[in-house]
């Protein structure tokens, strides 16, 4: 086994129980380069390859602290991968459910208009559209993509709430307007939901500090 193979085996054996990560790869590259430089210095002192390799190992000191650090990094990376994978699966399910609920609401609302029932009942099924869009908003924002990191779940939930409140305001306006035939009642009923929804959305947009682009 030549010196290159010995150094590689020594470094690999040190971190053999450590999970892979970018940090570990960079550290192993750095340690390998460092060892080769030390070996070269010792060989310049008329040491054999074997002697230079042994002295280089001794001069590197105790690396157990680095090994433990990298082990912790590996654990965190593994947890992050599991968490991200699980979060994206939940997000994917939310997107599918959101789209299905929206389509159900649209189709039911259209079909109701062909039935001889009260106008309020006809528009009532559009609540499914409100629910579907709210779920879809959260699921899209909380999803990590190739170009963007996922938004914080609490913040994504607040964005979804803002959108849901605004849409619910429109829903209330339509149903109350159809029930009473009064435009004033429709606007009055929707005002509180629209004001809170728009206010929350503006607040979230103004306090957005993190760029999610990768």
Secondary structure, 3 states (H helix, E strand, C coil): CCHHHHHHHHHHHHCCCCCCCHHHHHHHHHHHHHHHHHHHHHHCCCCCHHHHHHHHHHHHCCCHHHHHHHHHHHHHHHHHHHHHHHHHHHHHHHHHHHHHHHHHHHHHHHHHCCCCCCHHHHHHCCHHHHHHHHHHHHHHHCCCCCCECCCCHHHHHHHHHHHHHHHHHHHHHHHHHHHHCCHHHHHHHHHHHHHHHHHHHHHHHHCCCCCCEC
